[in-house]
């Protein structure tokens, strides 16, 4: 048995197994215990069941995604360069961590979301809305920023779902990333134009 067994070690081991088995649904408590070289009852000293552990793993994946993407964000004064850099990095991260992306968005859980987890699930959306408002002051309010962040996320999630499920394939990953980057920029520009028209009293043409 590994010495100093704790939740952190269990989570890190489980995250590696999720990658190895391409999803959290393909692992068991016994698999985790085997990787830790311990008996499976030892895991139950820290987690009541597999789903409780999977929720902690989901939060781990979310935090890793946010920290990795934001740490690589360019500090260029050009707002579109920063915007495109974010969505490029987020797309690349998702495609290189497909098993973790599935854990976050695809893998069903048998339990309701634990109360302690709910605020953590909101953090990525809050970070995106705050970042957009920082990059584009013309959004004016956090409400506008939340609205466009939801639109952008739903678009990106749809593209990633199609790609990860291999319903549509791309010869080069870079082609897919560039397509997503370009479409996100067009969505953002259209939203900003609509806001500007509202504020200037210009009506959109049908």
N, C-alpha and C positions, 0 to 999 in steps of 0.2 A: 504493500500500500504506500502511496506517495505521502511523504510527511507534510504536516501543516495544511491538511485539506481544509479548504474554505470555499465560500460562495464564488469568489473571484476565480479561483482555479477551476471550479466546476463549470462556470460560465465559459471561460476561455477554451476549455476542452470541448465543451458542447458546440461552440461556434466553429471550431475546426472540424468536428464531425459533420456539422450541417453542410459545410463546404464539400467534404469528402463524399457524403451521401446525397448531395444536391437537394437538400431540403430537410426541414425539421421533422416532417412527418415520417421520415425513414429511419429515425433513431429511437432507441429505447433507453430506459434507465440502465439496463444491463450493458448496453453498448458503451454508455458513458463510464460506468464503473469499470468495465474492461479496459478502456483507454487510460483510466486513472490507476489501474492495477489495484483496485480495491473491491470489496464485496458490495453489491448493490444496496444493501440496507444502510451503508454509510451515507449514500446520497440522501436518503430520507431523513437524516439528521439535520439537513439544511433545507430540503424542499419536500412539501407534502405529496406532490405528484409531479409528473412530467410537464403538465401545462404551466404550473407555477414557475418552473425553471424556464420554459419557453418564453414566457412573458418577460422575464429578466433578460433573456437573450435578445428578444426583440428590441428592448430599450438599449441594450449594448450596441446593436447594429445601427439604430437610429443615431445614437450619439457619435459613433464612429463615422457615419456618413456625413453628419453635419460638420464635425471637426475637420475631417479630411477635405471636404469641399471648400469650406470657408478659409482654411489655412492656405489653400492654393489660389485664393481669390486675388486677382491683380489689383494694385492700388493706383492704377492709372487714373488721371483726372477725366479721361474720356468715359462718359457714362455708358455708352454702348459697348465699349471694350470690356468694362467690368461686368456688365449684364451678360454678354455672350460668354465670357470666361466662366461665370457661375454655372450657366446651363450646360456648357461643354463639360465642365468638371463633374457636374452631377450626373450627366448621361454616361460618361466614361466610368465613373464609380459604380453606377448601377449595373452596367454591362460586365464589369470585372468582378462584381460581387452578386451574381445572379441568385445564388442560394440564399443570401441574406436579404436580397430584395423580395424574394418569394416569402421569406419568413415575415417581413414587415407587412406585405400587402396581400399575399395569396393564402398562406397556410391557415386553415381554419383552427380555431381554438374551441375546446369543449366548454370553457367557462366564460362568464361575462368578464369584461375588462375590470381588473382589480382597481379599486379607488386610488391607490397609490401610483398606479401606472397612468391614469387618465391625464394628469397635468403634463407628464413627460411626453405623451403623444402629441400634445399641442405645440411643443417647442419648435420643431422644424418649420411649421407654418408661421409661427410668430417670428422666427429668425428671418424667413423669406420676406415677410411683409415689412419688417423693419429695414431690411437691406434694400428693398425696392424703394421705400420712401427716402432712404438716405441717398440712393443713386439718382432718383427722379423726384426732386422737390416739387415738381409741377403736379404730382399726385395730390398734394395739398393736405390730405387727411389720411389717417391710418385706416379708416374704413375703405377708402378707395384702394389703398394698397392691399388690404386683405382681399378685396374683390378680385383684383387682377392676379394676385398670387394664387387664388383658388382656380381661376381660369387656366393659368399657366401650368399649375400642377396637374390638373385633370387632363390637359392636352399631353403633357410629357408622360404621365402615367399610362395613358392609352397607347402611345407609341411604344413605350417600353414593354407593355404587356404583349403587344403583337410581336415584337422582336424576340423577347425572351421565350415566348411560346412557339417561336419559329413558324408562325402562321404566314408571315412574310419575311423573307430573308434578303440580306444585302450582301453583295459581293465583298465590299469593304466596310468594316466597322466605321471608318472615318467618314464614309459617305452618309451613313445613318446619323452620325453625330452632327455633321455639318447641316444636314436637312433639319434636324430638330432645332439646332441653334438658329438657323434662318427663320424657321416658322415661329419660334418663340419671340424673336425680334419683331416679326411682322405683327404678331398678336399684340405685343406691347405697344408698338407704334400706333396701331389702330385704336387701342384703348386710350392712349394719350391724346390722339386726335379727337376722339369723341368727347373727352373731358374738356379739351380746349374749346370745342364747338359749343358745349353747354355754357361754359363760362363767358364766351364772347357773344352768345345769342345766335350763333350760326346754326341753321337747321341742316341736318344730314339729308342728302338727296336720296330718294328711293331708288 
